[in-house]
C-alpha cells in the first residue's frame, strides 16, 4: 500500500490539566481504525475466498476501493493528474503495489492461516529497506539498518519454520508467495519514491489513481483469471465491502490524516500493530491455531523493523544518562 510523506502540520503542545483535544481523539481513532482495518484484511480475504476465487476477490476489492476513492476525489474536488507519463508510472505502480501482491496474498490465503499472512505482511518495511538499498544507490544503510535487516531475516526464518514445513502452517510455497507479495510492495515503494513523488500530488490523489488503474487492469484480466462459480452470502459480501471500501479505499485517507497530525515516523508504527490484530482475529473468529514459532518470529520481525527505523536506538539513547 502507498504511504504518504510527512506533512507540515504538527500537534499543538499539551495543556496541563485540560481534557484531550477533540482533534487528538479523532486522529487516535483513525490510527486505531488503520491498525484494525489493515490487520483484519487477511481475515476478510479468508472469508471472501469461501465464495469467490482469488482473482474474483482481488477484482472485487479493487473495484470497491476505486469507487470509494473516486467518491473522495469528487467530494473533495481534487483534480486528476493530466500528464501521460504520470499515468504510465501509475500503471507500473498498480501492478507492483496492487494487482500482483493482492493476487499472491489471495492465492496463498487458500492454503495458510490468515494470521500467518498478516505476519508475513509485516515484513514489508524490511523488503522496502532491502529494495531501497539496491535500487537507490544514493542511500546507504548504517549499522542499525544492517542489523534490522538481519533481525528481520531471522524472524522470517523462524516464522517459516524450515524444520517443520507444511506440518501445521501450510505449504512453503504459499508462504513464499506472501514474501513475494511484500517484495512487490518494496519495489513499488522504491519506484514511487524515485518516479512518482516528484510530481507533487498528495497521497489521496496518488492512491485514487493507482487503485483506479489497478481496477481497470484487473477488469481487463478478469476473463482469463476471475473465472469460476460465485457464491455470495452475507459473510462474503460483508468481507468484500470491508476489504474494498475500507482496507483498499478509506484507509489511505485515514493514513494521510495521521501522518499530517503525528508525522510519518509515528504513523508508521501502525506496522507493529497489524500482525497482532491479524493473528488475534484469525484465532478468535476463524479458530486458527498458532504454533510457537509464529508469534516469536513476528516479534523478531517487528524488532528488526524498529531497529532498522532507528526506534530502538532512539529509545535507548533517551534512557541513557
Backbone as a ProteinNet text record, in pm:
[ID]
protein_1_A
[PRIMARY]
XXXXXXXXXXXXXXXXXXXXXXXXXXXXXXXXXXXXXXXXXXXXXXXXXXXXXXXXXXXXXXXXXXXXXXXXXXXXXXXXXXXXXXXXXXXXXXXXXXXXXXXXXXXXXXXXXXXXXXXXXXXXXXXXXXXXXXXXXXXXXXXXXXXXXXXXXXXXXXXXXXXXXXXXXXXXXXXXXXXXXXXXXXXXXXXXXXXXXXXXXXXXXXXXXXXXXXXXXXXXXXXXXXXXXXXXXXXXXXXXXXXXXXXXXXXXXXXXXXXXXXXXXXXXXXXXXXXXXXXXXXXXXXXXXXXXXXXXXXXXXXXXXXXXXXXXXXXXXXXXX
[TERTIARY]
82.9	0	86.7	44.6	127.8	122	234.5	240.7	271.4	191.8	213.3	334.1	394.2	508.6	463.5	555.4	521.2	473.6	367.5	310.7	370.8	308.8	362.1	293.6	187.7	116.1	183.2	176.6	229.8	131	128.7	31.4	60.8	-41.6	-19.3	36.3	104.9	158.7	46.9	68.2	-36.7	-62.1	-185	-222.3	-243.7	-167.5	-173.8	-312.6	-369.3	-497.6	-616.1	-591.7	-702	-748.4	-872.6	-926	-863.2	-856.3	-799.1	-867.5	-786.6	-841.5	-921	-1038.4	-1118.4	-1041.9	-956.9	-878.5	-782.2	-723.8	-632.8	-703.7	-825.7	-903	-940.9	-969	-1005.8	-890	-769.8	-653.2	-623.8	-637.4	-617	-717.5	-840.6	-942.9	-905.2	-853.2	-810.9	-693.2	-600.4	-484	-528.1	-617	-666.3	-748.9	-823.8	-901.2	-808.9	-694.4	-596.3	-542.9	-501.6	-447.4	-550.6	-675.3	-780.6	-812.3	-825.1	-863	-755.5	-630.6	-522.9	-492.1	-504.6	-482.6	-590.3	-714.4	-826.9	-836.9	-757.2	-768.5	-754.9	-668.1	-644.1	-758	-823.9	-946.8	-1053.9	-1069.3	-1167.3	-1137	-1009.2	-970.6	-1008.9	-978	-1006.2	-1154.9	-1238.8	-1383.5	-1432.3	-1380.5	-1423.6	-1392.6	-1282.7	-1243.3	-1337.9	-1427.6	-1525.3	-1632	-1644.8	-1744.1	-1689.1	-1563	-1502.5	-1366.1	-1321.3	-1184.6	-1088.6	-958.7	-863.3	-871.4	-879.5	-886.4	-1016.1	-1126.5	-1253.2	-1248	-1180.4	-1164.4	-1085.3	-976.7	-894.5	-972.3	-1045.2	-1125.2	-1227.8	-1294.2	-1395	-1337.2	-1224.5	-1167.7	-1115.1	-1057.6	-1007	-1121.8	-1227.5	-1341.1	-1406.2	-1427.1	-1488.2	-1394.8	-1264.6	-1169	-1162.6	-1163.2	-1161.4	-1287.2	-1401	-1526.2	-1519.1	-1471.3	-1462.2	-1367.5	-1252.4	-1154.5	-1200.1	-1272.4	-1326.2	-1432.7	-1511.7	-1608.5	-1536.4	-1426.5	-1347.9	-1289.8	-1237.9	-1185.3	-1294.2	-1415.2	-1525.7	-1570.1	-1585.8	-1634.2	-1533.6	-1404.6	-1301	-1254.9	-1313.3	-1285	-1136.8	-1073.8	-935.8	-931.3	-827	-810.9	-726.2	-767.5	-690.4	-564.5	-454	-331.1	-355.9	-284.9	-307.4	-190.2	-71.8	44.1	38.7	52.8	50.8	160.7	278.2	387.9	354.5	280.4	239.1	150.7	58.7	-31.1	43.2	150.2	234.1	300.1	350.3	406.8	300.2	177.8	69.1	40.4	59.5	41.6	140.5	265.9	368.3	336.1	300.6	268.7	146.7	46	-75.6	-44.3	45.6	83	162.8	263	353.8	293.5	206.4	154.4	16	-53.8	-191.7	-215.7	-211	-256.9	-176.4	-45.2	37.2	36.5	68	67.7	-70.2	-176.3	-310.6	-342.5	-304.2	-326.9	-246.5	-121.7	-37.1	-93.2	-133.8	-188.9	-320.7	-405.9	-533.9	-511.5	-419.1	-389.6	-333.4	-240.6	-182.1	-285.8	-385.6	-488.8	-571	-566.4	-636.1	-567.3	-438.7	-358.7	-301.8	-293.9	-232.8	-328	-311.5	-399.2	-387.6	-496.6	-497	-398.4	-385.1	-290.7	-147.9	-113.7	21.1	44.8	-56.9	-43.4	-16.6	-84.4	-64.3	76	132.3	269.9	366.7	347.6	435.5	418.3	296.6	274.4	355.6	384.1	461.7	607.2	651.3	789.6	803.8	694.7	700.9	807.8	817.6	924	1063.6	1085	1215.9	1243.7	1143.8	1159.2	1185.6	1118.6	1139.1	1281.2	1334	1472.8	1568.7	1542.7	1630.7	1629.1	1508.8	1497.6	1557	1530.4	1584.3	1735.7	1794.1	1939.8	1995.6	1926.5	1975	1942.7	1825.4	1779.1	1818.2	1820.6	1853.5	1994.6	2089	2229.5	2275.7	2205.2	2246.9	2216.8	2135.8	2102.7	2184.5	2233.5	2312.9	2256.9	2259.2	2215.1	2331.1	2304.1	2403.1	2402.2	2471.7	2478.5	2340.5	2256.9	2121.9	2039.8	2054.3	1980	2021	2151.2	2200.9	2153.6	2164.2	2119	1968.8	1893.3	1749.4	1715.1	1785.5	1761.5	1796.4	1906.5	1946.5	1845.3	1799.6	1698.7	1569.4	1528.7	1406.6	1415.6	1532.2	1551	1544.4	1604.6	1598.7	1454.9	1377.6	1237.5	1157.4	1184.6	1115.5	1147	1271.7	1310.3	1236.5	1225.2	1153.9	1006.8	944.3	804	788.4	876.8	869.6	888.8	968.4	992.1	1037.1	1157.2	1202.3	1217.9	1227.7	1238.9	1104.4	995.9	863.8	769.4	820.3	742.1	618.2	504.9	381.8	307.4	368.1	303.4	173.7	178.1	59.1	30.2	127.2	110.5	88.3	81.5	58.7	187.2	176.8	294.3	388.3	515.8	616.4	595.5	544.5	530.8	419.5	319.5	217.5	276.5	362.2	428.4	527.5	594.6	685.9	610.2	485.6	404.2	378.7	357.6	339.2	464.8	580.4	705.9	724.9	682.2	687.1	598.8	483.8	393.9	457.8	519.7	581.7	704.5	771.8	882	829.3	712.9	649.3	618.7	571.5	546	674.9	783.6	910.9	953.4	937.4	968.1	880.6	752	658.9	692.5	727.3	759.5	886.3	987.6	1109.1	1080.6	997.1	960.8	882.9	791.9	714	806	899.2	991	1077.2	1116.5	1206.6	1134.2	1010.9	947.8	815.9	749.2	613.8	606.3	679.2	664.4	703.8	791.8	837	723.5	614.1	503.1	423.1	442.3	382.2	236.8	180	41.2	32.8	-78.5	-93.8	-131.5	-127.8	-149.1	-286.4	-396.5	-526.7	-535.1	-473.8	-477.1	-397.6	-278.4	-196.4	-267.2	-326.5	-396.8	-514	-592.7	-707.8	-662.2	-551.7	-501.7	-455.3	-376	-319.6	-426.6	-522.3	-627.1	-721	-750.5	-836.6	-770.4	-641.8	-570.1	-562.1	-536.5	-528.8	-662.6	-773.1	-904.9	-929.7	-886.4	-903.1	-817.9	-695.3	-608.9	-672.3	-719.9	-780.5	-908.3	-983.4	-1105.1	-1070.3	-961.5	-918.7	-871.7	-813.4	-763.4	-871	-984.1	-1085.6	-1137.8	-1152	-1197.8	-1101.6	-974.5	-876.4	-858.4	-866.8	-832.4	-952.5	-1046.6	-1157.5	-1272.9	-1244.1	-1346.4	-1388.7	-1485.9	-1531.6	-1662.7	-1723.4	-1852.7	-1839.8	-1949.2	-1955.7	-2067.7	-2033.9	-2135.6	-2133.5	-2236	-2243.3	-2339.8	-2287.3	-2371.7	-2332.2	-2397.1	-2372.4	-2227.2	-2162.1	-2021.4	-1930	-1952.2	-1868.5	-1889	-2013.9	-2043.6	-1989.8	-2010.9	-1962.1	-1809.7	-1744.5	-1597.6	-1545.1	-1607.5	-1563.6	-1586.9	-1699.7	-1726.1	-1622.4	-1590.7	-1490.9	-1352.6	-1316.9	-1185.6	-1169.2	-1274.9	-1265	-1280.1	-1392.3	-1421.7	-1326.5	-1301.4	-1218	-1070.8	-1038.8	-898.6	-827.3	-900.3	-837.7	-876.3	-962.4	-1007.6	-984.7	-1073.4	-1071.3	-945.2	-882	-761.7	-652.6	-645.1	-545.2	-570.5	-696.3	-729.9	-698.7	-733.3	-700.9	-550	-475.5	-329.5	-272.7	-325.2	-279.2	-306.4	-423.9	-458.9	-366	-334.9	-246.5	-106.6	-56.8	76.6	82	-21.8	-23.5	-25.3	-90.6	-103.4	12.6	55.7	155.8	294.1	303.6	430.5	445.6	529.9	543.5	601.9	698.9	764.6	665.6	586.6	488.8	379.2	334.8	227.9	270.5	398.7	445.9	441.1	423.5	418.1	293.5	199.2	82.3	126.8	245.1	301.6	320.7	347	370.9	241.3	127.7	0.5	-74.6	-54.7	-135.7	-117.8	4.4	12.4	-53.8	-48.7	-115.5	-266.2	-323.4	-466.3	-499.4	-418.4	-444.1	-441.2	-342.9	-330.5	-446.3	-478.1	-587.1	-719.4	-749.5	-875	-879.8	-766.5	-763.2	-794.6	-740.4	-763.1	-906.3	-953	-1083.1	-1198.3	-1189.3	-1301.3	-1299.8	-1182.5	-1175.1	-1129	-1091.1	-1046.5	-911.9	-828.1	-695.6	-606.4	-512.3	-418.8	-283.9	-215.5	-83	21.2	132.6	248.2	344	430	513.3	599.3	640	736.1	673.6	541.6	479	483.2	433.3	445.4	589.8	673.7	815.1	879.9	857.5	912.5	857.7	727.6	668.1	734	762.6	830.4	968.9	1040.9	1175.4	1167.4	1066.6	1048.5	1021.5	930.8	898.8	1021.3	1097.9	1221.6	1318.9	1325.6	1410.8	1364	1231.6	1177.2	1210.8	1189	1214.5	1362.6	1448.8	1592.5	1632.8	1582.5	1616.2	1566	1451.7	1397.3	1453.7	1543	1606.2	1523.5	1411.8	1324.7	1390.6	1445.8	1507.3	1628.5	1708.2	1825.3	1789.2	1682.1	1642	1589.3	1517.4	1469.3	1585.4	1681.9	1794.6	1876.2	1883.5	1957.4	1891.7	1758.3	1687.5	1697	1711.5	1712.8	1853.1	1955.6	2090.1	2118.8	2204.2	2232.1	2313.4
-114.9	0	120	250.3	370	445.9	479	558.2	703.5	798.4	939.2	988.9	1093.9	1153.6	1253.1	1289.1	1371.7	1508	1555.8	1685.3	1797.3	1913.2	2031.4	2060.5	1985.8	2010.6	1937.2	1991	1925.6	1941.9	1848.8	1857.5	1974.3	2040.3	2151.5	2102.4	2188.3	2146.5	2112.7	2013.2	1975.7	2083.5	2093	2189.5	2113.1	2149.9	2077.4	2087.7	1973	1972	1982.2	1999.9	2014.6	1878.7	1870.9	1747.6	1722.1	1596.5	1566.5	1646.8	1701.6	1782.1	1693.1	1739.5	1657	1613.2	1703.3	1666.8	1553.6	1555.7	1449	1315.6	1317.3	1193.3	1143.1	1236.1	1197.9	1129.5	1182.5	1122.2	985.6	974.5	845.3	743	786.8	695.9	648.9	738.5	699.4	602.5	627.8	539.9	398.7	390.3	258.9	192.9	274	219.5	161.7	227.8	175.9	40.7	32.8	-92.8	-204.1	-173.1	-274.4	-315.3	-214.9	-243.6	-321.6	-273.7	-343.7	-477.8	-486.4	-614.5	-716.3	-667.1	-756.7	-792.3	-730.6	-753.4	-900.6	-972.1	-1112.2	-1201.2	-1158.6	-1226	-1208.2	-1084.6	-1059	-1141.2	-1151	-1230.3	-1376.5	-1427.7	-1568.7	-1597.5	-1507.3	-1527.4	-1512.5	-1412.2	-1391.2	-1512.4	-1581.8	-1697.5	-1816.1	-1809.8	-1918.3	-1911.6	-1796.7	-1784	-1734.7	-1690.4	-1633	-1695.5	-1690.9	-1732.5	-1621.3	-1650.1	-1544.8	-1424.2	-1447.1	-1336.2	-1258.1	-1327.5	-1258	-1170.9	-1221	-1143.4	-1015.7	-1027.3	-911	-811.8	-862.2	-773.9	-697.7	-766.6	-701.6	-595.6	-625.1	-526.9	-405.3	-425.3	-312.1	-226.8	-290.8	-215.2	-131.9	-192.4	-119.3	-10.7	-40.6	60.7	177.3	148.2	255.4	340.3	275.9	350.4	445.6	396.1	479.5	597.4	572.1	678.5	778.8	732.5	825.3	915.9	862.7	946.2	1052.2	1011.4	1107.1	1215.5	1177.1	1275.4	1375.2	1324.8	1410.5	1503.1	1447.9	1527.5	1634.8	1600.1	1696.7	1784.8	1762.2	1843	1844.8	1729.7	1718.5	1699.5	1750	1736.8	1614.3	1543.7	1429.2	1475.3	1404.3	1438.2	1430.6	1514.6	1523	1469.7	1460.8	1422.2	1273.9	1239.5	1097.8	1015.5	1075.8	999.8	961.1	1045.2	1011.6	886.6	880.2	765.1	639.2	657	541.2	485.7	577.6	533.7	466.9	518.4	458.7	315.4	288	151.7	56.4	101.3	18.7	0.4	111.3	105.4	16.5	28.8	-50.6	-199.7	-239.5	-381	-425.5	-346.9	-387.6	-371.4	-271.3	-242.5	-302.4	-336.1	-383.1	-518.5	-523	-641.2	-766.1	-760.9	-880.1	-920.5	-828.5	-873	-913.3	-845.4	-884.7	-1026.4	-1057.1	-1191.8	-1295.7	-1262.4	-1355.9	-1383.1	-1276.8	-1295.9	-1373.2	-1341.9	-1412.5	-1559.4	-1586.5	-1725.7	-1800.3	-1738	-1802.5	-1823.8	-1733.7	-1744.7	-1871.3	-1940.5	-2069.3	-2180.2	-2160.2	-2268.8	-2241.8	-2115.6	-2085	-2001.4	-2000.6	-1922.5	-1772.3	-1700.6	-1556	-1485	-1534.9	-1473.1	-1483.6	-1597.2	-1613.7	-1517.4	-1496.8	-1399	-1259.6	-1223.4	-1089.8	-1074.5	-1183.1	-1177.4	-1152.9	-1225.5	-1205.1	-1064.4	-1011.8	-876.4	-773.7	-804.4	-712.9	-701.9	-788.9	-778.5	-670.7	-602.8	-501.9	-395.2	-335.3	-236	-291.9	-419.4	-480.3	-496.8	-542	-553.4	-416.9	-315	-179.7	-133.2	-159.7	-123.9	-196.3	-324.7	-404.2	-353.4	-328.3	-279.3	-139.9	-54.6	81.5	79.2	-9.4	-20.9	-59.7	-147.1	-194	-96.9	-31.5	48.6	195.1	248.1	389.9	399.1	405	393.8	508.7	623.5	735.2	712.2	610.7	580.4	461.9	473	366	332.6	204.5	162.5	173	230.7	231.8	99.5	97.8	-25.5	-69	29	-5.4	-67.6	-14.5	-69.2	-211.5	-237.4	-372.8	-469.8	-426.9	-511.6	-537.9	-434.8	-451.7	-553.7	-548.5	-645.9	-787.5	-801.8	-934.3	-989.9	-903.3	-946.9	-985.7	-902.9	-932	-1062.6	-1087.4	-1213	-1332.1	-1315.9	-1423.5	-1449.5	-1340.7	-1356.5	-1429.4	-1398.5	-1467.3	-1616.2	-1652.2	-1793.5	-1863.7	-1795	-1854.7	-1876.7	-1777.2	-1791.9	-1903.6	-1906.9	-2008.1	-2149.1	-2162.4	-2291.1	-2398.2	-2384.4	-2482.2	-2622.5	-2635.6	-2766.7	-2839.4	-2766.8	-2826.5	-2782.8	-2771.5	-2716.4	-2799.7	-2728.7	-2791	-2868.7	-2884.4	-2966.9	-2904.3	-2774.9	-2710.5	-2575.9	-2517.3	-2380.7	-2372	-2485.8	-2481.2	-2496.1	-2517.4	-2543	-2423.1	-2453.5	-2347.6	-2253.6	-2305.5	-2221.1	-2118.6	-2146.9	-2046.3	-1936.6	-1976.5	-1877.5	-1794.4	-1860.1	-1786.5	-1685.1	-1717.7	-1624.1	-1496.7	-1509.9	-1391.4	-1304.8	-1368.1	-1292.2	-1228.8	-1298.8	-1238.1	-1115.7	-1119.1	-1003.3	-884.4	-908.8	-796.9	-744.3	-832.2	-784.7	-692.2	-724.7	-634.5	-499.8	-501.5	-375.7	-293.5	-361.9	-291.4	-230	-303.6	-249	-127.5	-138.6	-30.2	95.6	80.1	197	266.6	186.7	245.6	314.6	252.7	311.7	441.1	439.8	560.8	675.4	645.2	749.1	801.8	713.7	753.7	827.4	786.8	838.6	914	896.9	949.7	1071.2	1071.1	1179.1	1314.5	1317.2	1444.5	1522.3	1455.2	1525.4	1610.3	1588.7	1675.1	1649.4	1537.1	1507.3	1451.7	1480.3	1431.2	1283.2	1225.1	1080.9	1034.7	1105.4	1058.4	1056.9	1155.8	1159.4	1044	1019.4	908.1	775.3	763	638.9	615.6	721.4	707.8	669.8	729	698.8	554.2	509.5	374.9	267.9	289.4	189.2	183.8	299.5	302.5	229.8	257.8	189.9	39.7	4.1	-137.8	-207	-139	-197.8	-219.2	-124.5	-138.2	-253.4	-267	-377.6	-510.5	-518.7	-644	-673.9	-569.9	-590.7	-647.1	-597.3	-647.4	-792.4	-830.1	-966.9	-1064.3	-1011	-1095.9	-1207.6	-1187.2	-1301.2	-1420	-1394.3	-1501.6	-1555.3	-1466.4	-1505.3	-1520.4	-1427	-1422.8	-1510.5	-1635.8	-1730.3	-1820.7	-1904.4	-1998.1	-1954.2	-2043.2	-2012.2	-1905.2	-1833.2	-1728.9	-1764.1	-1764.1	-1788.3	-1672.1	-1589.6	-1471.3	-1494.5	-1485.9	-1484.7	-1362.9	-1343.7	-1222.8	-1210.1	-1315.7	-1300.8	-1263.4	-1323	-1292.5	-1147.4	-1104.5	-967.5	-866.7	-892.3	-800.4	-792.6	-906.5	-908.1	-830.4	-848.1	-776.1	-626.2	-587.1	-445	-383.8	-454.1	-403.3	-398.8	-505.6	-513.5	-407.2	-383.8	-288.8	-145	-113.3	25.7	78.1	-3.3	43.3	9.7	-119.7	-160.5	-114.4	-100.2	-59	83.1	147.6	281.8	382.8	386.1	488.9	485.4	369.1	359.9	455.1	479.9	573.9	714	753.2	886.3	896.2	791.7	791.1	800.5	725.5	725.9	865.1	934.4	1069.5	1163.3	1151.8	1237.3	1212.8	1086.4	1053.7	1108.4	1095	1145.7	1297.1	1366.8	1512.4	1560	1485.4	1528	1481.9	1357	1298.3	1287.9	1297.5	1277.9	1136.5	1120.5	991.5	883.9	922.5	823	759.4	842.3	789.2	712.7	765.8	698.6	559.8	542.6	414	304.4	341	239.1	152.9	189.5	103	-32.9	-37.6	-163.1	-264.2	-215.3	-305.3	-367.4	-302.7	-348.7	-443	-425.4	-502.4	-654.6	-707.8	-854.2	-902	-819.8	-857.2	-868.9	-769	-771.2	-891.8	-915.5	-1025.5	-1161.5	-1182.2	-1310.3	-1330.6	-1227.7	-1239.6	-1267.7	-1195.6	-1217.6	-1356.9	-1403.6	-1537.5	-1644.8	-1628.3	-1726.9	-1717.4	-1593.2	-1574.4	-1600.3	-1545.5	-1552	-1682.1	-1721.4	-1837.3	-1964.7	-1954	-2072.4	-2124.3	-2037.3	-2079.8	-2110.4	-2199.5	-2236.3	-2170.8	-2142.4	-2083	-2186.3	-2188.1	-2263.6	-2165.5	-2214.5	-2125.7	-2033.4	-2082.5	-2006.2	-1883.1	-1883.7	-1770.5	-1642.3	-1639.2	-1515.4	-1478.8	-1579.7	-1549.9	-1486.2	-1544.3	-1486.5	-1348.6	-1328.4	-1195.8	-1091.7	-1126.2	-1032.6	-997.9	-1098	-1073.4	-985.3	-1009.2	-925.3	-781.1	-759.6	-623.8	-558.4	-636	-582.5	-538.9	-617.7	-579.6	-451	-435.8	-312.8	-193.5	-207.6	-98	-62.5	-162.7	-136.5	-65.2	-113.9	-51.9	90.1	120.8	256.1	345.2	288.5	369.7	389.2	317.8	337.4	285.4	164.2	106.7	187.4	230	310.1	441.7	505.9	634.5	617.6	504.7	480.2	461.1	377.8	352.2	478.2	562.7	687.2	782.7	786.1	876.5	827.8	696.4	642.8	647	662.3	660	789.3	786.1	906.2	1006.2
0	0	0	-57.4	-64.7	66.1	122.4	242.8	207.7	261.6	233.4	308.2	259.6	324.8	430.9	520.7	634.5	589.3	651.1	615.5	696.8	689.2	754.2	886.2	918.3	1041.7	1156.2	1275.3	1393.4	1506.3	1602.1	1709.8	1801.6	1855.5	1946.2	2077.2	2153.8	2282.8	2378.8	2463.2	2557.6	2660.4	2705.3	2808.1	2937.6	3040	3165.8	3226.4	3263.1	3329.1	3235.5	3104.2	3010.4	2962.6	2918.3	2862.4	2726.8	2679.9	2548.5	2439.7	2351.8	2242.6	2147.2	2100	2008.7	1885	1831.5	1713.2	1744.7	1867.3	1905.5	1915.7	1972.6	1981.1	1842.4	1751.4	1615.4	1544.4	1561	1496.9	1557.4	1689.6	1754.3	1702	1681.1	1627.8	1488	1405.3	1270	1275.6	1366.1	1381	1420	1518.5	1560.7	1450.8	1375	1263	1157.1	1133.7	1039.1	1084	1209.9	1261.2	1251.4	1286.3	1281.9	1138.5	1049.1	910.4	837.5	845.4	775.9	841.3	973.8	1039.7	1007.7	987.7	958.3	810.6	724.9	581	545.3	616.3	582.3	631.7	737.6	777.2	670.3	619.4	514.4	389.4	354.7	237.5	257.9	376.7	405.5	393.8	447	439.8	296.2	224.7	85.9	-1	29.1	-51.1	-35	62.1	75.2	-33.7	-100.1	-206.2	-337.8	-337.4	-457.5	-481.1	-605.1	-635.9	-596	-586.6	-552.4	-646.1	-777.4	-872.1	-858.7	-831.1	-810.8	-685.2	-582.3	-459.7	-486.4	-563.1	-595.6	-681.1	-779.3	-864.9	-781.6	-689.4	-607.2	-516.4	-449.6	-357.2	-431.5	-550.6	-627	-681.8	-728.3	-781.1	-671.2	-553.6	-443.2	-390.1	-382.8	-339.1	-434.6	-565.9	-665.5	-655.3	-632.7	-618.2	-498.9	-384.5	-264.5	-285.8	-346.8	-366.2	-472.1	-572.7	-672	-610.1	-518.7	-447.1	-364.8	-298.6	-220	-310.2	-425.8	-520.2	-561.6	-582.4	-624.7	-511.9	-392.4	-279.4	-239.9	-239.9	-200.4	-316.9	-434.7	-553.3	-590.3	-573.3	-617.9	-769.4	-830	-974.4	-1006.5	-1110.5	-1155.3	-1227.5	-1209.1	-1283.4	-1433.9	-1508.6	-1652.4	-1735.8	-1679.3	-1759.8	-1795.8	-1923	-1963.9	-1897.8	-1876.5	-1817.9	-1674.1	-1603.3	-1467.5	-1469.4	-1563.1	-1571.5	-1614.8	-1692.6	-1725.6	-1599.3	-1515.1	-1387	-1300.8	-1305.3	-1227.1	-1272.5	-1400.6	-1448.5	-1384.6	-1371.8	-1307.6	-1160.1	-1092.8	-950.9	-926.7	-1012.4	-995.5	-999.6	-1087.6	-1096.8	-974.5	-934.6	-828.5	-689.2	-671.5	-539.4	-515.5	-622.3	-607.3	-673.4	-805.5	-877.1	-839.1	-854.7	-829.6	-682.4	-588.2	-447.9	-397.3	-441.2	-398.5	-445.4	-570.2	-621.3	-544	-511.2	-437.6	-297.8	-227.7	-94	-99.1	-196.8	-207.6	-241.8	-332.3	-367.1	-247.2	-175.2	-57.8	50.9	56.3	158.9	150.2	37.1	24.3	103.9	138.5	192.8	331.6	373.1	502.1	586.2	718.7	805.8	778.3	803.8	780.8	873	996.7	1089	1040.4	979.7	926	809.8	726.1	617	671.9	780.7	838.9	895.1	947.7	997.4	882.1	772.9	657.6	599.3	602.5	552.5	631.5	758.5	842	798.4	706.3	656.3	549.4	514.1	408.2	433	554.2	574.7	553	588.9	566.4	417.6	342.1	197.7	134.9	186.8	133.8	158.8	278.6	308.1	214	190.7	105.5	-38.5	-92.1	-229.6	-242.7	-143.9	-146.8	-147.1	-69.2	-65	-200.5	-272.6	-402.4	-515	-507.5	-621.3	-611.8	-491.5	-473.8	-419.2	-509.2	-470.2	-381.4	-386.1	-303.8	-155.9	-127.1	10.9	59	180.3	239	376.2	410.9	542.8	640.5	756.2	861.8	935.8	1049.3	1127.5	1174.5	1213.3	1259.8	1147.6	1025.6	913.3	880.5	881	854.2	962.1	1088.7	1198.4	1188.2	1148.8	1132.8	1026.3	912.3	806.6	851.5	923.6	970.9	1071.8	1163.3	1259	1187.9	1092.2	1017.9	942.3	878.6	806.2	901.3	1019.7	1119	1162	1179.3	1216.4	1110.6	983.5	873.9	875.9	901.7	907.9	1021.6	1136	1249.6	1214.5	1149.7	1111	1008.2	910.1	804.6	858.4	965.4	1032.3	933.9	873.4	774.4	831.5	965.7	1028.2	1037.6	1003.9	1021.6	910.5	788.4	678.5	648.9	636.8	593.4	700.2	819.1	920	969.8	1004.9	1058.1	991.8	928.6	879.9	729.7	661.2	517.7	439.9	309.9	226.2	219.1	200.2	198.4	81.9	-33.1	-149.9	-132.7	-48.1	-18.3	70.2	164.6	248.2	165.6	71	-16.6	-103	-139.6	-217.5	-138.4	-6.9	77.7	79.2	88.7	83.6	-53.5	-159.1	-292.2	-301.3	-233.8	-233.3	-162.6	-46.8	24.5	-49.7	-124	-208	-317.8	-373.2	-470.2	-406.3	-282.1	-211.8	-201	-164.2	-153.5	-285	-395.5	-527.8	-559	-525	-555.9	-477	-349.9	-269.1	-320.1	-356	-412	-545.4	-627.8	-757.5	-736.8	-639.9	-610.4	-569.8	-482.8	-436.2	-550.7	-641.1	-749.2	-861.1	-894.4	-1015.7	-994.4	-879.3	-864.8	-774.1	-663.1	-565.3	-621.2	-719.8	-776	-842.3	-874.8	-939.6	-841.3	-711.9	-612.5	-579	-622.4	-588.7	-446.9	-378.7	-242.2	-242.5	-121.8	-109	-155.5	-121.3	-171.6	-324.3	-390	-536.3	-595.2	-540.9	-589.1	-562.6	-443.9	-410.7	-505.3	-530.2	-620.7	-760.6	-805.7	-939.6	-949.3	-852.4	-861.6	-843.5	-752.6	-732.2	-852.4	-911.3	-1030.3	-1146.5	-1169.9	-1277.5	-1248.7	-1122.3	-1086.2	-1110.8	-1077.9	-1102	-1250.4	-1333.3	-1478.2	-1532.2	-1481	-1523.2	-1484.1	-1362.1	-1316	-1391.6	-1426.9	-1506.2	-1643.3	-1703.2	-1833.4	-1824.6	-1710.3	-1693.3	-1646.2	-1603.2	-1541.8	-1632.2	-1765	-1846.4	-1842	-1813.1	-1805.3	-1664.2	-1565	-1428.6	-1336.6	-1345.3	-1249.3	-1293.8	-1315.3	-1361.5	-1247.1	-1272.9	-1172.2	-1110.2	-1033.4	-971.5	-864.1	-842.7	-741.2	-644.4	-515.9	-413.5	-315.7	-320.9	-236.3	-121.1	0.1	118.4	201.6	314.6	393.9	438.7	491.6	531.2	414.4	297.5	181.2	137.5	126.3	82.8	183.8	313.6	416.3	416.3	399	394.9	274.9	158.9	41.1	55.7	115.4	136	229.2	339.2	432.9	369.4	296.1	232.2	124.7	45.8	-63.9	-19.8	44.5	79.6	186.2	288.5	399	377.2	361.7	352.6	227.4	116.1	-10.1	-48.7	29.4	-4.6	105.9	203.6	306.7	392.5	405.2	487.7	440.2	310.4	258.8	312.1	320.8	371	520.1	594.8	737.6	759	678.6	692.5	667.2	567.2	536.8	654	715.6	829.1	947.7	974.6	1086.4	1061.6	939.5	905.8	921.3	874.3	882.3	1026.8	1114.2	1253.1	1339.7	1323.5	1410.9	1347.9	1216	1147.8	1096.1	994.9	928.1	1018.8	1103.9	1188.3	1285.9	1353.6	1449.1	1376.4	1262.9	1187.6	1141.6	1111.7	1060.7	1166.7	1294.7	1398.8	1387.5	1302.2	1278.8	1225.9	1163.6	1113.9	1226.7	1347.6	1459.6	1512	1486.1	1540.2	1446.6	1315.4	1220.8	1233.6	1253.1	1268.7	1396.4	1502.1	1626.4	1603.7	1534.7	1504.4	1417	1313.8	1222.1	1290	1377.9	1446.3	1543.5	1622.5	1720.4	1650.8	1543.5	1472.1	1409.7	1357.5	1299.7	1402.7	1523.9	1630	1682.6	1710.1	1774.3	1677.6	1554.8	1460.9	1380.5	1332.9	1244.8	1314.1	1440.4	1512.5	1466.5	1411.2	1366	1485.7	1465.1	1571.8	1547.3	1656	1650	1689.6	1619.9	1665.5	1732.4	1819.5	1899.8	1814.5	1695.1	1614.8	1549.3	1529.7	1460.4	1542.6	1668.2	1745.4	1776.8	1800.8	1828.3	1706.5	1588.5	1466.6	1438	1466.7	1444.9	1533	1658.2	1748.6	1696.1	1645.8	1592.2	1467.2	1380.7	1261.8	1301.4	1396.6	1441.5	1505.4	1581.2	1639.6	1530.2	1422	1309.7	1243.9	1227.4	1169.3	1257.4	1389.2	1482.2	1485.5	1477.7	1475.6	1347.3	1232.5	1104.3	1092.4	1156.4	1153	1262.5	1345.3	1448.6	1573.1	1585.5	1701.6	1828.1	1821.8	1940.8	1984.2	1887	1919.5	1984.8	1935	1991	2132.7	2157.7	2292.5	2390.4	2350.7	2440.5	2462.7	2356.5	2370.4	2468.2	2467.3	2558.1	2702.5	2719.5	2855.4	2916.6	2834.5	2888.2	2963.8	3069.5	3148.5	3068.3
[MASK]
+++++++++++++++++++++++++++++++++++++++++++++++++++++++++++++++++++++++++++++++++++++++++++++++++++++++++++++++++++++++++++++++++++++++++++++++++++++++++++++++++++++++++++++++++++++++++++++++++++++++++++++++++++++++++++++++++++++++++++++++++++++++++++++++++++++++++++++++++++++++++++++++++++++++++++++++++++++++++++++++++

